[in-house]
Amino acid sequence: MSRLRCYMNWLALEGLGPFSNGRINAIKAAGYDGIQFVDPLDRAALAEARANSLGVCGSSRINEPAEASPVAQAAADAGFECLTLHLGWGMESDDEGARLIEAVLEAGSRHNIPLYVETHRATLFQDMQRTVKFIERFPELQFNGDFSHWYTGNEMVYGGFERKLELIQPVIERVRFLHGRIGNPGCMQVAITADDDSSYVAHFRTLWTKCFEAFLRATSQQQTFITFTPELLAQDIFYARTFNGVEESDRWQQSLLLVKIARECFARTEQAAVI
């Protein structure tokens, strides 16, 4: 089994298609290792994915501590390998945030499923500095690095990208899942080309590579792979940019390009680790 597994996000299929042989067949034919499903769960698609030997994981939101255990149990019952979480709304006090984190950590342990909190806007972890401070209190936290939210929302180039990269190293060390999306300082989802030499593309290559390096360093092999999942979302939720009512790019092809970049970064990281 590869130590990098690339999944397709189910929500990212909105607005795409139709797929002549169906979505699951298209995902498998494109070389993805699995699918990240979203709420509400499409159980027929989940069964079809399993029948096609694709891995399955999920995503959800937890707003209150009491929601953590039911969400984790539902994910475990569905047979998900892991779950990424939008945790809280970002308006919580530190004590309220701590109670949310404690509930998530306890639920993951109780139901034996990895729960990866996301670096996402409008969540407890929308701010880099606060996230690092929470790690000091809860070093067992693990993350889905959805870094376009930080790159654009925290404008990581303003004040020095390298300085901010150093600040978030404790997060990078704990990333076990990545949402593949590239943003620039003004827009969090932009189209790129195969030979794109934009500074922001280089920055995302650096972010992903550092996460892969940290994963390989930390390999206790309780977690045998790290997951990369393109999450290029549609115009109706204001992610995809449009020009004269038309999306600026083919998100299916863009997703494949992001996977190609991630695999290149991981391969180089593995080779360097061996050398």
Secondary structure, 3 states (H helix, E strand, C coil): CCCEEEEEEHHHHCCCCCCCCCHHHHHHHCCCCEEECCCCCCHHHHHHHHHCCCEEEEEEEECCHHHHHHHHHHHHHCCCCCEEEEECCCCCCHHHHHHHHHHHHHHHHHHCCCEEEECCCCCCCCCHHHHHHHHHHCCCCCEEECCHHHHHHCCCCCCCHHHHHHHCHHHHCCEEEEEECCCCCCCCCCCCCCCCCCHHHHHHHHHHHHHHHHHHHCCCCCCCCEEEEECCCCHHHCCCCEECCEECCCHHHHHHHHHHHHHHHHHHHHHHHHC
